[in-house]
Amino acid sequence: MIDISVTIVAYNNYGDITRSVCTLEKYTSNKLRKKIYIVDNSGDNYDHHISRDTMKSKILKYKDVEYINTGSNLGFGRGNNFIIPLLDSHYHAMVNPDIVFVDDTLTKLVEYMEQNPDVGMCIPRIIDADGNLQPVYRRELTIADILVRYLCPGLCKNKFKMHTMQDMDYSKPFQVPFGQGSFLVIRTDLFQKLGGFDEHFFMYVEDADLCKRVNQVSKLMYFPDASVIHKWERSSHKNMKLFFEHLKSIAQYFVKWGIIEKMKSGDNDTLRNQIGGVLSPNTVSFSRLSCCRI
């Protein structure tokens, strides 16, 4: 059994994946036994054959890299789950293509989790190219947070800061309700026990769902002594099709966890948790929602 397996799901972003794999190989200690799976969801789009071949020629020179072509776009969750039957590792990392390694992050995370058996999943310090911490550490997803993000960005600043845990001390480890899925390391047996990502989510929010399920049986922890750079394209902010896919997944999430049903039934605690700080629980209407400044 190896120490850690890694999955990177590709969708035509071969340049990013080449850089991610090459920096991972450069900075990761040879003492860490690893296996890297590139799961290609791009299909057979001819326009990308050349860049795909270029990527393969560069990354397959590493003996611990395996390329898998799924033949179609399975989505993010199914793409990551595709290799579950192949896993024979103590830990498993789910890494976005636009992650750049600048340190031996994998070894540090494995060592931290070895020393803390109550930690089921871990997320490192994720920064941009200028070294700024990215707002990828979040409290439980609520309807209020969605309203803030899409209907009144810039107005409900306090709500956004609370949701993205900007009140926390990032020099120390702390538990995270929802860590964005750009870089997560989980115990492989836990990942398998949970069945991986919920494949009902084609794209987006599957990370929030996995984090919630991990925190129900274990802990997701932020670890400040390991870091990676994340380009963070935020594609759903630029593409209307992806934007609506994002909203669809958000709706599925609230339905799956019974939040909509509880709100309809007038559960006061759920109402306060879901819309507090943005809407008044006494005036909320499912047919008409209005955003107000906090």
C-alpha positions in Angstrom: 0.0 0.0 0.0 1.3 3.5 -1.0 1.2 6.6 1.2 -1.0 8.8 -0.9 -2.8 8.7 -4.2 -3.7 11.9 -6.2 -6.5 12.5 -8.7 -6.6 15.5 -11.1 -9.7 15.6 -13.3 -8.9 17.1 -16.7 -11.2 18.9 -19.1 -9.1 20.3 -22.0 -6.9 22.2 -19.5 -3.8 20.2 -20.4 -1.3 23.1 -19.9 -2.4 23.6 -16.3 -2.3 19.9 -15.6 1.3 19.6 -17.0 2.4 22.4 -14.7 0.5 21.0 -11.7 2.0 17.5 -12.1 5.5 18.8 -12.8 5.6 21.0 -9.7 4.1 18.2 -7.6 6.9 15.9 -8.7 9.5 18.6 -8.2 8.6 19.5 -4.6 7.3 16.2 -3.2 9.8 14.1 -1.3 11.0 10.8 -2.9 10.3 9.2 0.5 6.6 9.7 0.0 5.2 6.7 -2.0 2.5 8.1 -4.3 0.4 7.5 -7.4 -1.1 10.2 -9.6 -4.2 9.6 -11.7 -5.0 12.0 -14.5 -8.7 11.4 -15.3 -9.5 13.0 -18.6 -13.1 14.0 -19.1 -12.4 15.9 -22.3 -13.8 13.3 -24.7 -12.5 13.1 -28.2 -12.5 16.7 -29.2 -10.1 16.8 -32.1 -9.1 20.4 -31.4 -7.3 19.3 -28.2 -5.5 16.2 -29.5 -2.2 18.0 -30.0 -2.1 19.7 -26.5 -3.3 16.3 -25.0 -0.4 14.5 -26.6 2.0 17.2 -25.5 0.8 16.9 -21.9 1.1 13.1 -22.0 4.6 13.2 -23.3 5.7 15.4 -20.4 3.8 13.8 -17.5 4.1 10.2 -18.4 7.8 10.3 -18.0 7.1 10.1 -14.3 6.6 6.4 -13.4 4.0 7.1 -10.8 1.6 8.9 -13.2 -1.2 7.1 -14.9 -3.4 8.7 -17.6 -7.1 7.5 -17.9 -9.4 8.7 -20.7 -13.0 8.4 -19.6 -14.2 9.1 -23.2 -16.8 11.7 -22.1 -17.4 14.4 -19.5 -18.5 12.6 -16.4 -18.5 15.7 -14.3 -16.2 16.6 -11.4 -17.6 14.2 -8.8 -17.9 11.1 -11.1 -14.5 12.0 -12.5 -12.9 11.8 -9.1 -14.9 8.7 -8.1 -13.8 6.9 -11.3 -10.6 5.7 -9.7 -12.0 4.6 -6.3 -11.8 0.9 -7.3 -8.1 1.4 -8.1 -7.1 3.1 -4.8 -4.6 1.3 -2.6 -3.3 4.1 -0.4 -3.5 5.4 3.1 -4.5 8.9 2.0 -6.0 10.4 -1.2 -5.7 13.9 -2.6 -8.2 15.6 -4.9 -6.3 18.3 -6.7 -7.6 20.9 -9.2 -5.7 21.2 -12.5 -4.9 24.9 -11.7 -3.0 24.1 -8.5 0.7 24.8 -8.5 3.0 23.2 -5.9 5.7 25.4 -4.2 6.5 23.1 -1.3 6.4 19.5 -0.1 2.7 20.0 0.7 1.6 16.4 0.4 4.2 15.1 2.9 3.3 17.8 5.4 -0.4 17.0 5.2 0.2 13.3 5.5 2.5 13.8 8.6 -0.1 16.1 10.2 -2.9 13.6 9.7 -0.7 10.7 11.0 -0.2 12.7 14.2 -4.0 13.5 14.4 -6.0 10.4 13.9 -9.3 12.2 14.6 -8.8 14.3 11.4 -10.5 12.7 8.5 -9.8 15.3 5.8 -7.4 18.2 5.6 -7.1 21.4 3.5 -3.8 23.4 3.3 -3.2 27.1 3.1 -4.4 28.0 -0.4 -3.0 31.3 -1.8 -2.9 33.2 -5.1 0.2 33.9 -7.1 0.9 37.0 -4.9 0.7 35.1 -1.7 -2.8 36.3 -0.7 -4.9 33.8 1.2 -8.0 32.8 -0.9 -11.5 32.7 0.6 -11.9 28.9 0.2 -12.6 28.1 3.9 -16.3 28.5 4.6 -19.0 28.0 7.1 -21.9 25.8 6.3 -23.6 26.8 3.0 -26.8 28.7 3.6 -29.4 30.4 1.4 -28.4 33.8 2.8 -24.8 33.2 1.5 -26.2 32.5 -2.0 -28.2 35.6 -1.9 -25.2 37.6 -0.8 -23.0 36.1 -3.5 -25.4 36.5 -6.5 -27.9 39.2 -5.7 -26.0 41.8 -3.6 -22.2 41.3 -3.8 -20.4 44.1 -2.1 -23.4 45.1 0.0 -23.5 42.3 2.6 -19.8 42.4 3.4 -20.2 41.3 7.0 -22.2 38.2 6.0 -19.6 37.3 3.3 -16.7 37.7 5.8 -18.4 35.4 8.3 -19.2 32.8 5.6 -15.6 32.8 4.4 -14.3 32.6 8.0 -12.3 35.8 7.8 -12.7 36.1 11.6 -10.4 33.0 12.2 -6.7 32.9 13.0 -5.1 31.4 10.0 -1.7 30.9 11.7 -3.3 27.9 13.6 -5.2 24.8 12.6 -9.0 24.9 12.9 -12.0 22.9 11.9 -13.6 23.9 8.6 -17.3 23.2 7.8 -16.8 23.6 4.1 -13.5 23.7 2.3 -13.5 24.4 -1.4 -12.6 21.3 -3.4 -9.6 22.7 -5.2 -7.3 20.8 -2.9 -8.4 18.3 -0.3 -6.6 15.3 1.3 -8.8 12.6 2.8 -8.1 9.2 4.5 -8.7 6.7 1.6 -10.7 4.3 3.7 -13.0 7.2 4.7 -13.4 8.3 1.1 -14.3 4.8 0.1 -16.7 4.4 3.1 -18.5 7.6 2.1 -18.7 6.5 -1.5 -16.7 9.4 -2.7 -18.5 12.4 -4.1 -22.3 12.3 -4.5 -22.6 11.9 -8.3 -26.0 13.5 -8.3 -24.0 16.8 -8.4 -22.6 17.0 -11.9 -20.5 20.0 -11.1 -20.3 22.4 -8.1 -21.3 22.0 -4.5 -20.3 18.4 -4.4 -17.3 19.6 -2.3 -19.7 21.2 0.2 -21.6 18.0 0.4 -18.5 15.8 0.9 -17.2 18.2 3.6 -20.5 18.0 5.4 -20.5 14.2 5.4 -16.9 14.1 6.5 -17.6 16.4 9.5 -20.5 14.2 10.5 -18.2 11.3 11.2 -14.8 13.0 11.6 -13.2 16.4 11.1 -12.1 18.5 8.2 -9.1 20.6 9.4 -7.3 23.6 8.0 -3.5 23.1 8.3 -1.4 26.4 7.9 2.0 24.8 7.5 1.4 23.4 4.1 0.5 25.7 1.1 -0.3 25.6 -2.6 -1.0 28.3 -5.2 -4.4 28.2 -6.9 -5.1 30.1 -10.1 -8.9 29.9 -9.5 -10.5 30.6 -12.8 -14.1 30.9 -11.4 -15.6 29.6 -14.6 -19.2 29.8 -13.4 -18.8 33.6 -13.1 -17.9 33.9 -16.8 -20.1 31.2 -18.5 -23.9 31.4 -18.3 -24.3 27.6 -18.9 -21.9 26.9 -16.0 -23.7 29.6 -13.9 -27.0 27.8 -14.2 -25.3 24.5 -13.5 -24.0 26.0 -10.3 -27.5 27.2 -9.3 -28.9 23.8 -10.1 -26.4 22.1 -7.8 -27.0 24.6 -5.0 -30.8 23.8 -5.2 -30.0 20.1 -5.2 -27.9 20.5 -2.1 -30.6 22.3 -0.1 -33.1 19.7 -1.1 -30.8 16.8 -0.3 -30.2 18.0 3.2 -33.8 18.8 3.9 -33.3 22.5 4.3 -36.1 23.6 1.9 -38.6 21.2 3.5 -37.7 22.5 7.0 -38.1 26.1 6.0 -41.5 25.4 4.4 -42.6 23.8 7.6 -41.7 26.9 9.5 -38.8 25.5 11.5 -37.5 28.7 13.2 -34.0 27.4 13.9 -33.6 26.5 10.2 -35.0 29.9 9.1 -32.6 31.8 11.3 -29.6 29.7 10.2 -30.4 29.9 6.5 -31.5 33.6 6.1 -30.2 35.3 9.2 -28.4 38.6 8.5 -30.0 39.1 5.1 -33.7 38.4 5.4 -36.1 38.6 8.3 -37.5 35.1 9.2 -40.9 36.8 10.0 -41.2 38.2 6.5 -39.6 35.5 4.3 -41.7 34.4 1.3 -40.8 31.5 -1.0 -42.4 33.4 -3.9 -40.6 36.7 -3.3 -37.2 37.3 -1.8 -35.6 40.7 -1.4 -32.0 41.4 -0.3 -31.3 44.1 2.3 -28.1 45.6 3.5 -26.7 44.5 6.9 
